[in-house]
Amino acid sequence: MIGTVALVVRFILFPLLGALAAAGIGVIDDANGTFTIHIENAVQVISAAVLYGLTIVWSRIAKKRGGKT
């Protein structure tokens, strides 16, 4: 099962890293086989992902306390 999950995650990461490179957030170096993220450009994406994650966490907290989301 772990091998299958790792393969699925890998296939999800490939287009994601390509999209980040196309957006100018990172650079793919074919010679070294690495992906470098430019922090200055990635701050907006990272902060949006964190805020999105917080909305999911808040939804779970509200549901546990009997609220509707």
mmCIF file as Biopython writes it, N, C-alpha, C and O atoms, coordinates in Angstrom:
data_model
#
loop_
_atom_site.group_PDB
_atom_site.id
_atom_site.type_symbol
_atom_site.label_atom_id
_atom_site.label_alt_id
_atom_site.label_comp_id
_atom_site.label_asym_id
_atom_site.label_entity_id
_atom_site.label_seq_id
_atom_site.pdbx_PDB_ins_code
_atom_site.Cartn_x
_atom_site.Cartn_y
_atom_site.Cartn_z
_atom_site.occupancy
_atom_site.B_iso_or_equiv
_atom_site.auth_seq_id
_atom_site.auth_asym_id
_atom_site.pdbx_PDB_model_num
ATOM 1   N N  . MET A ? 1  ? 0.826   -1.196 0.000   1.0 0.0 1  A 1 
ATOM 2   C CA . MET A ? 1  ? 0.000   0.000  0.000   1.0 0.0 1  A 1 
ATOM 3   C C  . MET A ? 1  ? 0.867   1.255  0.000   1.0 0.0 1  A 1 
ATOM 4   O O  . MET A ? 1  ? 0.548   2.223  -0.690  1.0 0.0 1  A 1 
ATOM 5   N N  . ILE A ? 2  ? 1.951   1.251  0.760   1.0 0.0 2  A 1 
ATOM 6   C CA . ILE A ? 2  ? 2.807   2.438  0.837   1.0 0.0 2  A 1 
ATOM 7   C C  . ILE A ? 2  ? 3.406   2.740  -0.528  1.0 0.0 2  A 1 
ATOM 8   O O  . ILE A ? 2  ? 3.502   3.904  -0.918  1.0 0.0 2  A 1 
ATOM 9   N N  . GLY A ? 3  ? 3.811   1.707  -1.258  1.0 0.0 3  A 1 
ATOM 10  C CA . GLY A ? 3  ? 4.368   1.922  -2.587  1.0 0.0 3  A 1 
ATOM 11  C C  . GLY A ? 3  ? 3.369   2.563  -3.522  1.0 0.0 3  A 1 
ATOM 12  O O  . GLY A ? 3  ? 3.727   3.430  -4.319  1.0 0.0 3  A 1 
ATOM 13  N N  . THR A ? 4  ? 2.118   2.143  -3.432  1.0 0.0 4  A 1 
ATOM 14  C CA . THR A ? 4  ? 1.068   2.716  -4.277  1.0 0.0 4  A 1 
ATOM 15  C C  . THR A ? 4  ? 0.814   4.170  -3.919  1.0 0.0 4  A 1 
ATOM 16  O O  . THR A ? 4  ? 0.672   5.011  -4.807  1.0 0.0 4  A 1 
ATOM 17  N N  . VAL A ? 5  ? 0.757   4.474  -2.638  1.0 0.0 5  A 1 
ATOM 18  C CA . VAL A ? 5  ? 0.542   5.850  -2.188  1.0 0.0 5  A 1 
ATOM 19  C C  . VAL A ? 5  ? 1.703   6.731  -2.615  1.0 0.0 5  A 1 
ATOM 20  O O  . VAL A ? 5  ? 1.491   7.856  -3.069  1.0 0.0 5  A 1 
ATOM 21  N N  . ALA A ? 6  ? 2.919   6.239  -2.476  1.0 0.0 6  A 1 
ATOM 22  C CA . ALA A ? 6  ? 4.086   7.016  -2.877  1.0 0.0 6  A 1 
ATOM 23  C C  . ALA A ? 6  ? 4.064   7.293  -4.370  1.0 0.0 6  A 1 
ATOM 24  O O  . ALA A ? 6  ? 4.441   8.382  -4.805  1.0 0.0 6  A 1 
ATOM 25  N N  . LEU A ? 7  ? 3.629   6.323  -5.156  1.0 0.0 7  A 1 
ATOM 26  C CA . LEU A ? 7  ? 3.540   6.515  -6.596  1.0 0.0 7  A 1 
ATOM 27  C C  . LEU A ? 7  ? 2.487   7.556  -6.953  1.0 0.0 7  A 1 
ATOM 28  O O  . LEU A ? 7  ? 2.715   8.395  -7.825  1.0 0.0 7  A 1 
ATOM 29  N N  . VAL A ? 8  ? 1.349   7.508  -6.295  1.0 0.0 8  A 1 
ATOM 30  C CA . VAL A ? 8  ? 0.290   8.486  -6.545  1.0 0.0 8  A 1 
ATOM 31  C C  . VAL A ? 8  ? 0.764   9.893  -6.174  1.0 0.0 8  A 1 
ATOM 32  O O  . VAL A ? 8  ? 0.534   10.845 -6.919  1.0 0.0 8  A 1 
ATOM 33  N N  . VAL A ? 9  ? 1.422   10.019 -5.027  1.0 0.0 9  A 1 
ATOM 34  C CA . VAL A ? 9  ? 1.944   11.325 -4.610  1.0 0.0 9  A 1 
ATOM 35  C C  . VAL A ? 9  ? 2.956   11.831 -5.626  1.0 0.0 9  A 1 
ATOM 36  O O  . VAL A ? 9  ? 2.963   13.017 -5.957  1.0 0.0 9  A 1 
ATOM 37  N N  . ARG A ? 10 ? 3.795   10.961 -6.112  1.0 0.0 10 A 1 
ATOM 38  C CA . ARG A ? 10 ? 4.798   11.349 -7.106  1.0 0.0 10 A 1 
ATOM 39  C C  . ARG A ? 10 ? 4.140   11.854 -8.380  1.0 0.0 10 A 1 
ATOM 40  O O  . ARG A ? 10 ? 4.575   12.858 -8.944  1.0 0.0 10 A 1 
ATOM 41  N N  . PHE A ? 11 ? 3.098   11.173 -8.839  1.0 0.0 11 A 1 
ATOM 42  C CA . PHE A ? 11 ? 2.409   11.601 -10.049 1.0 0.0 11 A 1 
ATOM 43  C C  . PHE A ? 11 ? 1.638   12.898 -9.845  1.0 0.0 11 A 1 
ATOM 44  O O  . PHE A ? 11 ? 1.399   13.633 -10.803 1.0 0.0 11 A 1 
ATOM 45  N N  . ILE A ? 12 ? 1.250   13.182 -8.619  1.0 0.0 12 A 1 
ATOM 46  C CA . ILE A ? 12 ? 0.601   14.465 -8.323  1.0 0.0 12 A 1 
ATOM 47  C C  . ILE A ? 12 ? 1.638   15.581 -8.287  1.0 0.0 12 A 1 
ATOM 48  O O  . ILE A ? 12 ? 1.368   16.701 -8.721  1.0 0.0 12 A 1 
ATOM 49  N N  . LEU A ? 13 ? 2.818   15.274 -7.771  1.0 0.0 13 A 1 
ATOM 50  C CA . LEU A ? 13 ? 3.858   16.298 -7.646  1.0 0.0 13 A 1 
ATOM 51  C C  . LEU A ? 13 ? 4.431   16.731 -8.991  1.0 0.0 13 A 1 
ATOM 52  O O  . LEU A ? 13 ? 4.799   17.895 -9.153  1.0 0.0 13 A 1 
ATOM 53  N N  . PHE A ? 14 ? 4.513   15.823 -9.954  1.0 0.0 14 A 1 
ATOM 54  C CA . PHE A ? 14 ? 5.084   16.192 -11.242 1.0 0.0 14 A 1 
ATOM 55  C C  . PHE A ? 14 ? 4.362   17.363 -11.893 1.0 0.0 14 A 1 
ATOM 56  O O  . PHE A ? 14 ? 5.016   18.355 -12.215 1.0 0.0 14 A 1 
ATOM 57  N N  . PRO A ? 15 ? 3.048   17.304 -12.107 1.0 0.0 15 A 1 
ATOM 58  C CA . PRO A ? 15 ? 2.388   18.458 -12.734 1.0 0.0 15 A 1 
ATOM 59  C C  . PRO A ? 15 ? 2.362   19.681 -11.820 1.0 0.0 15 A 1 
ATOM 60  O O  . PRO A ? 15 ? 2.377   20.813 -12.303 1.0 0.0 15 A 1 
ATOM 61  N N  . LEU A ? 16 ? 2.325   19.465 -10.510 1.0 0.0 16 A 1 
ATOM 62  C CA . LEU A ? 16 ? 2.333   20.591 -9.577  1.0 0.0 16 A 1 
ATOM 63  C C  . LEU A ? 16 ? 3.640   21.368 -9.682  1.0 0.0 16 A 1 
ATOM 64  O O  . LEU A ? 16 ? 3.629   22.597 -9.745  1.0 0.0 16 A 1 
ATOM 65  N N  . LEU A ? 17 ? 4.762   20.660 -9.702  1.0 0.0 17 A 1 
ATOM 66  C CA . LEU A ? 17 ? 6.053   21.333 -9.831  1.0 0.0 17 A 1 
ATOM 67  C C  . LEU A ? 17 ? 6.192   22.004 -11.192 1.0 0.0 17 A 1 
ATOM 68  O O  . LEU A ? 17 ? 6.780   23.081 -11.297 1.0 0.0 17 A 1 
ATOM 69  N N  . GLY A ? 18 ? 5.660   21.383 -12.219 1.0 0.0 18 A 1 
ATOM 70  C CA . GLY A ? 18 ? 5.668   22.011 -13.541 1.0 0.0 18 A 1 
ATOM 71  C C  . GLY A ? 18 ? 4.856   23.288 -13.559 1.0 0.0 18 A 1 
ATOM 72  O O  . GLY A ? 18 ? 5.259   24.274 -14.175 1.0 0.0 18 A 1 
ATOM 73  N N  . ALA A ? 19 ? 3.706   23.278 -12.883 1.0 0.0 19 A 1 
ATOM 74  C CA . ALA A ? 19 ? 2.867   24.481 -12.812 1.0 0.0 19 A 1 
ATOM 75  C C  . ALA A ? 19 ? 3.571   25.585 -12.029 1.0 0.0 19 A 1 
ATOM 76  O O  . ALA A ? 19 ? 3.500   26.755 -12.406 1.0 0.0 19 A 1 
ATOM 77  N N  . LEU A ? 20 ? 4.243   25.223 -10.954 1.0 0.0 20 A 1 
ATOM 78  C CA . LEU A ? 20 ? 4.983   26.219 -10.178 1.0 0.0 20 A 1 
ATOM 79  C C  . LEU A ? 20 ? 6.118   26.817 -11.004 1.0 0.0 20 A 1 
ATOM 80  O O  . LEU A ? 20 ? 6.377   28.019 -10.931 1.0 0.0 20 A 1 
ATOM 81  N N  . ALA A ? 21 ? 6.788   25.988 -11.781 1.0 0.0 21 A 1 
ATOM 82  C CA . ALA A ? 21 ? 7.861   26.494 -12.636 1.0 0.0 21 A 1 
ATOM 83  C C  . ALA A ? 21 ? 7.295   27.403 -13.721 1.0 0.0 21 A 1 
ATOM 84  O O  . ALA A ? 21 ? 7.888   28.434 -14.037 1.0 0.0 21 A 1 
ATOM 85  N N  . ALA A ? 22 ? 6.153   27.030 -14.292 1.0 0.0 22 A 1 
ATOM 86  C CA . ALA A ? 22 ? 5.532   27.853 -15.333 1.0 0.0 22 A 1 
ATOM 87  C C  . ALA A ? 22 ? 5.056   29.183 -14.771 1.0 0.0 22 A 1 
ATOM 88  O O  . ALA A ? 22 ? 5.039   30.187 -15.483 1.0 0.0 22 A 1 
ATOM 89  N N  . ALA A ? 23 ? 4.669   29.200 -13.503 1.0 0.0 23 A 1 
ATOM 90  C CA . ALA A ? 23 ? 4.202   30.429 -12.863 1.0 0.0 23 A 1 
ATOM 91  C C  . ALA A ? 23 ? 5.355   31.320 -12.433 1.0 0.0 23 A 1 
ATOM 92  O O  . ALA A ? 23 ? 5.128   32.442 -11.978 1.0 0.0 23 A 1 
ATOM 93  N N  . GLY A ? 24 ? 6.584   30.845 -12.566 1.0 0.0 24 A 1 
ATOM 94  C CA . GLY A ? 24 ? 7.746   31.642 -12.188 1.0 0.0 24 A 1 
ATOM 95  C C  . GLY A ? 24 ? 8.099   31.554 -10.721 1.0 0.0 24 A 1 
ATOM 96  O O  . GLY A ? 24 ? 8.921   32.328 -10.231 1.0 0.0 24 A 1 
ATOM 97  N N  . ILE A ? 25 ? 7.490   30.620 -10.013 1.0 0.0 25 A 1 
ATOM 98  C CA . ILE A ? 25 ? 7.756   30.480 -8.583  1.0 0.0 25 A 1 
ATOM 99  C C  . ILE A ? 25 ? 9.018   29.661 -8.342  1.0 0.0 25 A 1 
ATOM 100 O O  . ILE A ? 25 ? 9.694   29.834 -7.329  1.0 0.0 25 A 1 
ATOM 101 N N  . GLY A ? 26 ? 9.325   28.786 -9.263  1.0 0.0 26 A 1 
ATOM 102 C CA . GLY A ? 26 ? 10.506  27.962 -9.119  1.0 0.0 26 A 1 
ATOM 103 C C  . GLY A ? 26 ? 11.164  27.694 -10.454 1.0 0.0 26 A 1 
ATOM 104 O O  . GLY A ? 26 ? 10.663  28.096 -11.505 1.0 0.0 26 A 1 
ATOM 105 N N  . VAL A ? 27 ? 12.294  27.009 -10.400 1.0 0.0 27 A 1 
ATOM 106 C CA . VAL A ? 27 ? 13.060  26.700 -11.601 1.0 0.0 27 A 1 
ATOM 107 C C  . VAL A ? 27 ? 13.431  25.221 -11.569 1.0 0.0 27 A 1 
ATOM 108 O O  . VAL A ? 27 ? 13.924  24.717 -10.560 1.0 0.0 27 A 1 
ATOM 109 N N  . ILE A ? 28 ? 13.188  24.532 -12.679 1.0 0.0 28 A 1 
ATOM 110 C CA . ILE A ? 28 ? 13.594  23.135 -12.795 1.0 0.0 28 A 1 
ATOM 111 C C  . ILE A ? 28 ? 14.960  23.098 -13.468 1.0 0.0 28 A 1 
ATOM 112 O O  . ILE A ? 28 ? 15.130  23.630 -14.565 1.0 0.0 28 A 1 
ATOM 113 N N  . ASP A ? 29 ? 15.932  22.471 -12.813 1.0 0.0 29 A 1 
ATOM 114 C CA . ASP A ? 29 ? 17.274  22.338 -13.358 1.0 0.0 29 A 1 
ATOM 115 C C  . ASP A ? 29 ? 17.426  20.923 -13.896 1.0 0.0 29 A 1 
ATOM 116 O O  . ASP A ? 29 ? 17.572  19.973 -13.127 1.0 0.0 29 A 1 
ATOM 117 N N  . ASP A ? 30 ? 17.392  20.785 -15.219 1.0 0.0 30 A 1 
ATOM 118 C CA . ASP A ? 30 ? 17.476  19.455 -15.825 1.0 0.0 30 A 1 
ATOM 119 C C  . ASP A ? 30 ? 18.823  18.787 -15.601 1.0 0.0 30 A 1 
ATOM 120 O O  . ASP A ? 30 ? 18.895  17.566 -15.464 1.0 0.0 30 A 1 
ATOM 121 N N  . ALA A ? 31 ? 19.883  19.570 -15.564 1.0 0.0 31 A 1 
ATOM 122 C CA . ALA A ? 31 ? 21.223  18.995 -15.408 1.0 0.0 31 A 1 
ATOM 123 C C  . ALA A ? 31 ? 21.380  18.289 -14.060 1.0 0.0 31 A 1 
ATOM 124 O O  . ALA A ? 31 ? 21.962  17.206 -13.985 1.0 0.0 31 A 1 
ATOM 125 N N  . ASN A ? 32 ? 20.860  18.906 -13.000 1.0 0.0 32 A 1 
ATOM 126 C CA . ASN A ? 32 ? 20.984  18.322 -11.663 1.0 0.0 32 A 1 
ATOM 127 C C  . ASN A ? 32 ? 19.754  17.547 -11.239 1.0 0.0 32 A 1 
ATOM 128 O O  . ASN A ? 32 ? 19.799  16.797 -10.265 1.0 0.0 32 A 1 
ATOM 129 N N  . GLY A ? 33 ? 18.650  17.719 -11.960 1.0 0.0 33 A 1 
ATOM 130 C CA . GLY A ? 33 ? 17.408  17.052 -11.591 1.0 0.0 33 A 1 
ATOM 131 C C  . GLY A ? 33 ? 16.789  17.612 -10.332 1.0 0.0 33 A 1 
ATOM 132 O O  . GLY A ? 33 ? 16.202  16.876 -9.538  1.0 0.0 33 A 1 
ATOM 133 N N  . THR A ? 34 ? 16.920  18.931 -10.146 1.0 0.0 34 A 1 
ATOM 134 C CA . THR A ? 34 ? 16.384  19.564 -8.946  1.0 0.0 34 A 1 
ATOM 135 C C  . THR A ? 34 ? 15.343  20.615 -9.302  1.0 0.0 34 A 1 
ATOM 136 O O  . THR A ? 34 ? 15.284  21.096 -10.434 1.0 0.0 34 A 1 
ATOM 137 N N  . PHE A ? 35 ? 14.542  20.952 -8.336  1.0 0.0 35 A 1 
ATOM 138 C CA . PHE A ? 35 ? 13.546  22.014 -8.459  1.0 0.0 35 A 1 
ATOM 139 C C  . PHE A ? 35 ? 13.836  23.014 -7.349  1.0 0.0 35 A 1 
ATOM 140 O O  . PHE A ? 35 ? 13.819  22.657 -6.171  1.0 0.0 35 A 1 
ATOM 141 N N  . THR A ? 36 ? 14.100  24.256 -7.715  1.0 0.0 36 A 1 
ATOM 142 C CA . THR A ? 36 ? 14.440  25.291 -6.755  1.0 0.0 36 A 1 
ATOM 143 C C  . THR A ? 36 ? 13.290  26.285 -6.660  1.0 0.0 36 A 1 
ATOM 144 O O  . THR A ? 36 ? 12.830  26.814 -7.672  1.0 0.0 36 A 1 
ATOM 145 N N  . ILE A ? 37 ? 12.834  26.534 -5.442  1.0 0.0 37 A 1 
ATOM 146 C CA . ILE A ? 37 ? 11.734  27.475 -5.218  1.0 0.0 37 A 1 
ATOM 147 C C  . ILE A ? 37 ? 12.324  28.814 -4.793  1.0 0.0 37 A 1 
ATOM 148 O O  . ILE A ? 37 ? 13.174  28.881 -3.905  1.0 0.0 37 A 1 
ATOM 149 N N  . HIS A ? 38 ? 11.859  29.880 -5.443  1.0 0.0 38 A 1 
ATOM 150 C CA . HIS A ? 38 ? 12.255  31.230 -5.063  1.0 0.0 38 A 1 
ATOM 151 C C  . HIS A ? 38 ? 11.290  31.712 -3.985  1.0 0.0 38 A 1 
ATOM 152 O O  . HIS A ? 38 ? 10.113  31.944 -4.262  1.0 0.0 38 A 1 
ATOM 153 N N  . ILE A ? 39 ? 11.778  31.860 -2.774  1.0 0.0 39 A 1 
ATOM 154 C CA . ILE A ? 39 ? 10.937  32.175 -1.625  1.0 0.0 39 A 1 
ATOM 155 C C  . ILE A ? 39 ? 10.178  33.480 -1.827  1.0 0.0 39 A 1 
ATOM 156 O O  . ILE A ? 39 ? 9.009   33.584 -1.455  1.0 0.0 39 A 1 
ATOM 157 N N  . GLU A ? 40 ? 10.844  34.483 -2.420  1.0 0.0 40 A 1 
ATOM 158 C CA . GLU A ? 40 ? 10.184  35.776 -2.604  1.0 0.0 40 A 1 
ATOM 159 C C  . GLU A ? 40 ? 8.916   35.637 -3.446  1.0 0.0 40 A 1 
ATOM 160 O O  . GLU A ? 40 ? 7.910   36.296 -3.184  1.0 0.0 40 A 1 
ATOM 161 N N  . ASN A ? 41 ? 8.977   34.778 -4.452  1.0 0.0 41 A 1 
ATOM 162 C CA . ASN A ? 41 ? 7.822   34.586 -5.331  1.0 0.0 41 A 1 
ATOM 163 C C  . ASN A ? 41 ? 6.806   33.609 -4.752  1.0 0.0 41 A 1 
ATOM 164 O O  . ASN A ? 41 ? 5.630   33.652 -5.113  1.0 0.0 41 A 1 
ATOM 165 N N  . ALA A ? 42 ? 7.245   32.738 -3.863  1.0 0.0 42 A 1 
ATOM 166 C CA . ALA A ? 42 ? 6.373   31.693 -3.349  1.0 0.0 42 A 1 
ATOM 167 C C  . ALA A ? 42 ? 5.593   32.099 -2.106  1.0 0.0 42 A 1 
ATOM 168 O O  . ALA A ? 42 ? 4.724   31.353 -1.657  1.0 0.0 42 A 1 
ATOM 169 N N  . VAL A ? 43 ? 5.885   33.262 -1.544  1.0 0.0 43 A 1 
ATOM 170 C CA . VAL A ? 43 ? 5.241   33.671 -0.289  1.0 0.0 43 A 1 
ATOM 171 C C  . VAL A ? 43 ? 3.723   33.723 -0.444  1.0 0.0 43 A 1 
ATOM 172 O O  . VAL A ? 43 ? 3.004   33.278 0.450   1.0 0.0 43 A 1 
ATOM 173 N N  . GLN A ? 44 ? 3.230   34.247 -1.540  1.0 0.0 44 A 1 
ATOM 174 C CA . GLN A ? 44 ? 1.778   34.343 -1.732  1.0 0.0 44 A 1 
ATOM 175 C C  . GLN A ? 44 ? 1.149   32.961 -1.824  1.0 0.0 44 A 1 
ATOM 176 O O  . GLN A ? 44 ? 0.088   32.728 -1.246  1.0 0.0 44 A 1 
ATOM 177 N N  . VAL A ? 45 ? 1.779   32.051 -2.533  1.0 0.0 45 A 1 
ATOM 178 C CA . VAL A ? 45 ? 1.237   30.699 -2.667  1.0 0.0 45 A 1 
ATOM 179 C C  . VAL A ? 45 ? 1.257   29.983 -1.329  1.0 0.0 45 A 1 
ATOM 180 O O  . VAL A ? 45 ? 0.289   29.317 -0.961  1.0 0.0 45 A 1 
ATOM 181 N N  . ILE A ? 46 ? 2.353   30.117 -0.603  1.0 0.0 46 A 1 
ATOM 182 C CA . ILE A ? 46 ? 2.467   29.450 0.700   1.0 0.0 46 A 1 
ATOM 183 C C  . ILE A ? 46 ? 1.446   30.011 1.685   1.0 0.0 46 A 1 
ATOM 184 O O  . ILE A ? 46 ? 0.802   29.249 2.405   1.0 0.0 46 A 1 
ATOM 185 N N  . SER A ? 47 ? 1.291   31.331 1.724   1.0 0.0 47 A 1 
ATOM 186 C CA . SER A ? 47 ? 0.331   31.919 2.655   1.0 0.0 47 A 1 
ATOM 187 C C  . SER A ? 47 ? -1.101  31.538 2.282   1.0 0.0 47 A 1 
ATOM 188 O O  . SER A ? 47 ? -1.925  31.310 3.168   1.0 0.0 47 A 1 
ATOM 189 N N  . ALA A ? 48 ? -1.406  31.467 1.003   1.0 0.0 48 A 1 
ATOM 190 C CA . ALA A ? 48 ? -2.746  31.047 0.593   1.0 0.0 48 A 1 
ATOM 191 C C  . ALA A ? 48 ? -3.013  29.599 0.987   1.0 0.0 48 A 1 
ATOM 192 O O  . ALA A ? 48 ? -4.117  29.268 1.420   1.0 0.0 48 A 1 
ATOM 193 N N  . ALA A ? 49 ? -2.013  28.735 0.841   1.0 0.0 49 A 1 
ATOM 194 C CA . ALA A ? 49 ? -2.171  27.331 1.226   1.0 0.0 49 A 1 
ATOM 195 C C  . ALA A ? 49 ? -2.367  27.191 2.731   1.0 0.0 49 A 1 
ATOM 196 O O  . ALA A ? 49 ? -3.177  26.381 3.183   1.0 0.0 49 A 1 
ATOM 197 N N  . VAL A ? 50 ? -1.633  27.972 3.499   1.0 0.0 50 A 1 
ATOM 198 C CA . VAL A ? 50 ? -1.784  27.937 4.961   1.0 0.0 50 A 1 
ATOM 199 C C  . VAL A ? 50 ? -3.170  28.410 5.363   1.0 0.0 50 A 1 
ATOM 200 O O  . VAL A ? 50 ? -3.816  27.784 6.203   1.0 0.0 50 A 1 
ATOM 201 N N  . LEU A ? 51 ? -3.634  29.504 4.778   1.0 0.0 51 A 1 
ATOM 202 C CA . LEU A ? 51 ? -4.970  30.009 5.110   1.0 0.0 51 A 1 
ATOM 203 C C  . LEU A ? 51 ? -6.052  29.018 4.703   1.0 0.0 51 A 1 
ATOM 204 O O  . LEU A ? 51 ? -7.032  28.845 5.427   1.0 0.0 51 A 1 
ATOM 205 N N  . TYR A ? 52 ? -5.892  28.373 3.568   1.0 0.0 52 A 1 
ATOM 206 C CA . TYR A ? 52 ? -6.855  27.356 3.142   1.0 0.0 52 A 1 
ATOM 207 C C  . TYR A ? 52 ? -6.869  26.193 4.133   1.0 0.0 52 A 1 
ATOM 208 O O  . TYR A ? 52 ? -7.931  25.690 4.500   1.0 0.0 52 A 1 
ATOM 209 N N  . GLY A ? 53 ? -5.680  25.774 4.560   1.0 0.0 53 A 1 
ATOM 210 C CA . GLY A ? 53 ? -5.600  24.709 5.558   1.0 0.0 53 A 1 
ATOM 211 C C  . GLY A ? 53 ? -6.260  25.099 6.867   1.0 0.0 53 A 1 
ATOM 212 O O  . GLY A ? 53 ? -6.911  24.275 7.510   1.0 0.0 53 A 1 
ATOM 213 N N  . LEU A ? 54 ? -6.094  26.355 7.263   1.0 0.0 54 A 1 
ATOM 214 C CA . LEU A ? 54 ? -6.736  26.828 8.497   1.0 0.0 54 A 1 
ATOM 215 C C  . LEU A ? 54 ? -8.259  26.823 8.392   1.0 0.0 54 A 1 
ATOM 216 O O  . LEU A ? 54 ? -8.942  26.566 9.383   1.0 0.0 54 A 1 
ATOM 217 N N  . THR A ? 55 ? -8.797  27.102 7.209   1.0 0.0 55 A 1 
ATOM 218 C CA . THR A ? 55 ? -10.253 27.047 7.057   1.0 0.0 55 A 1 
ATOM 219 C C  . THR A ? 55 ? -10.764 25.624 7.241   1.0 0.0 55 A 1 
ATOM 220 O O  . THR A ? 55 ? -11.836 25.412 7.808   1.0 0.0 55 A 1 
ATOM 221 N N  . ILE A ? 56 ? -9.989  24.643 6.757   1.0 0.0 56 A 1 
ATOM 222 C CA . ILE A ? 56 ? -10.393 23.247 6.929   1.0 0.0 56 A 1 
ATOM 223 C C  . ILE A ? 56 ? -10.323 22.860 8.406   1.0 0.0 56 A 1 
ATOM 224 O O  . ILE A ? 56 ? -11.226 22.203 8.923   1.0 0.0 56 A 1 
ATOM 225 N N  . VAL A ? 57 ? -9.253  23.269 9.078   1.0 0.0 57 A 1 
ATOM 226 C CA . VAL A ? 57 ? -9.118  22.977 10.509  1.0 0.0 57 A 1 
ATOM 227 C C  . VAL A ? 57 ? -10.257 23.622 11.288  1.0 0.0 57 A 1 
ATOM 228 O O  . VAL A ? 57 ? -10.854 22.985 12.156  1.0 0.0 57 A 1 
ATOM 229 N N  . TRP A ? 58 ? -10.564 24.888 10.983  1.0 0.0 58 A 1 
ATOM 230 C CA . TRP A ? 58 ? -11.643 25.578 11.687  1.0 0.0 58 A 1 
ATOM 231 C C  . TRP A ? 58 ? -12.985 24.884 11.440  1.0 0.0 58 A 1 
ATOM 232 O O  . TRP A ? 58 ? -13.812 24.797 12.347  1.0 0.0 58 A 1 
ATOM 233 N N  . SER A ? 59 ? -13.203 24.396 10.233  1.0 0.0 59 A 1 
ATOM 234 C CA . SER A ? 59 ? -14.435 23.681 9.919   1.0 0.0 59 A 1 
ATOM 235 C C  . SER A ? 59 ? -14.562 22.443 10.791  1.0 0.0 59 A 1 
ATOM 236 O O  . SER A ? 59 ? -15.642 22.157 11.307  1.0 0.0 59 A 1 
ATOM 237 N N  . ARG A ? 60 ? -13.481 21.714 10.959  1.0 0.0 60 A 1 
ATOM 238 C CA . ARG A ? 60 ? -13.512 20.500 11.795  1.0 0.0 60 A 1 
ATOM 239 C C  . ARG A ? 60 ? -13.774 20.846 13.257  1.0 0.0 60 A 1 
ATOM 240 O O  . ARG A ? 60 ? -14.521 20.141 13.936  1.0 0.0 60 A 1 
ATOM 241 N N  . ILE A ? 61 ? -13.173 21.913 13.742  1.0 0.0 61 A 1 
ATOM 242 C CA . ILE A ? 61 ? -13.397 22.346 15.127  1.0 0.0 61 A 1 
ATOM 243 C C  . ILE A ? 61 ? -14.853 22.735 15.329  1.0 0.0 61 A 1 
ATOM 244 O O  . ILE A ? 61 ? -15.475 22.359 16.322  1.0 0.0 61 A 1 
ATOM 245 N N  . ALA A ? 62 ? -15.391 23.491 14.378  1.0 0.0 62 A 1 
ATOM 246 C CA . ALA A ? 62 ? -16.790 23.928 14.494  1.0 0.0 62 A 1 
ATOM 247 C C  . ALA A ? 62 ? -17.736 22.734 14.478  1.0 0.0 62 A 1 
ATOM 248 O O  . ALA A ? 62 ? -18.702 22.710 15.240  1.0 0.0 62 A 1 
ATOM 249 N N  . LYS A ? 63 ? -17.482 21.748 13.631  1.0 0.0 63 A 1 
ATOM 250 C CA . LYS A ? 63 ? -18.341 20.571 13.576  1.0 0.0 63 A 1 
ATOM 251 C C  . LYS A ? 63 ? -18.297 19.766 14.877  1.0 0.0 63 A 1 
ATOM 252 O O  . LYS A ? 63 ? -19.320 19.243 15.320  1.0 0.0 63 A 1 
ATOM 253 N N  . LYS A ? 64 ? -17.108 19.666 15.490  1.0 0.0 64 A 1 
ATOM 254 C CA . LYS A ? 64 ? -16.984 18.943 16.761  1.0 0.0 64 A 1 
ATOM 255 C C  . LYS A ? 64 ? -17.739 19.645 17.875  1.0 0.0 64 A 1 
ATOM 256 O O  . LYS A ? 64 ? -18.211 18.996 18.809  1.0 0.0 64 A 1 
ATOM 257 N N  . ARG A ? 65 ? -17.859 20.958 17.789  1.0 0.0 65 A 1 
ATOM 258 C CA . ARG A ? 65 ? -18.575 21.703 18.823  1.0 0.0 65 A 1 
ATOM 259 C C  . ARG A ? 65 ? -20.053 21.864 18.527  1.0 0.0 65 A 1 
ATOM 260 O O  . ARG A ? 65 ? -20.759 22.594 19.222  1.0 0.0 65 A 1 
ATOM 261 N N  . GLY A ? 66 ? -20.521 21.172 17.481  1.0 0.0 66 A 1 
ATOM 262 C CA . GLY A ? 66 ? -21.945 21.184 17.177  1.0 0.0 66 A 1 
ATOM 263 C C  . GLY A ? 66 ? -22.377 22.262 16.198  1.0 0.0 66 A 1 
ATOM 264 O O  . GLY A ? 66 ? -23.573 22.438 15.969  1.0 0.0 66 A 1 
ATOM 265 N N  . GLY A ? 67 ? -21.448 22.974 15.625  1.0 0.0 67 A 1 
ATOM 266 C CA . GLY A ? 67 ? -21.793 24.028 14.671  1.0 0.0 67 A 1 
ATOM 267 C C  . GLY A ? 67 ? -21.993 23.471 13.274  1.0 0.0 67 A 1 
ATOM 268 O O  . GLY A ? 67 ? -21.697 22.310 12.994  1.0 0.0 67 A 1 
ATOM 269 N N  . LYS A ? 68 ? -22.501 24.328 12.412  1.0 0.0 68 A 1 
ATOM 270 C CA . LYS A ? 68 ? -22.692 23.958 11.018  1.0 0.0 68 A 1 
ATOM 271 C C  . LYS A ? 68 ? -21.660 24.682 10.165  1.0 0.0 68 A 1 
ATOM 272 O O  . LYS A ? 68 ? -21.340 25.846 10.406  1.0 0.0 68 A 1 
ATOM 273 N N  . THR A ? 69 ? -21.149 23.978 9.168   1.0 0.0 69 A 1 
ATOM 274 C CA . THR A ? 69 ? -20.183 24.614 8.262   1.0 0.0 69 A 1 
ATOM 275 C C  . THR A ? 69 ? -20.596 24.390 6.833   1.0 0.0 69 A 1 
ATOM 276 O O  . THR A ? 69 ? -19.916 24.846 5.914   1.0 0.0 69 A 1 
#
